[in-house]
Amino acid sequence: MTDRRWDSALYEAHHGFVSRLGEGLIDLLAPQPGERVLDLGCGTGHLTQQIADSGACVTGLDSDAAMLRQARANYPQLRFIQADGQDFQVDAPFDAIFSNAALHWMPDANGAAACMARALRPGGRLVAEFGGAGNVRRLYEAFCAALGDVGQHVPGRFPWYFPAATAYSALLEAQGFQVLGAQRFPRPTPLDGEDGLRNWYAMFLGEALERLDAGGRERVLDACERQLRPTQWRDGHWVADYVRLRVVARLRQGP
Ligand code: BEZ
């Protein structure tokens, strides 16, 4: 996992769309009563609770202490564990792994896939959605350009893992999964309110902003808004250029 720390209050206040938009993924998981399900990268636990509502026995896993504090406060009856999604072990195998908007924070994708394979029983399923190739390209390029304009170092590489469907399928297959479906699709995502774009940058690229003084921050955010308004401001709100990769796979039964 990247070693960033999350602002769970900002996440809860302005980024509820992340779990809202993940609800459809739970239908695809179709959790059954009594099934053991791991919610990998559970964040503040809203989808973990929805999986539990089906009667499944769910565990939420996240690497971030602030997110888990919030998850435990939101849902004290659920089980949450703190672990790195790229390097974890479980006591007993799960029937299914669910992951929404989390795998792109794990640059060691092979490590994450190997852990998922070890954590599932043979025949167990993986249902995951995260950023696919091209995700948030416009938002990120505008940010890098604006940082450059105020004389700041522009990050040399994308800070997230956004693979193509073919590459990610091959990676899963190499870890013993049979990929049943992998679709990459644009999902333009409305952000909350007039300040939606600023809040998005503060939430997901806050560390770069924090290196600037208050004036520099304003110049960067103003420049992003100016550059993106013609394409990303629609019908009274900002729209992030999200691209999703949705994957359904099953762990092979044997060699
Ligand atoms: C996402 O696709 O959910 C995402 C990726 C990187 C930063 C923020 C959100």
Residues whose N, C-alpha, C, O or C-beta is under 5 A from the ligand:
A	BS01	BEZ	A101 G131 N135 W160 F204
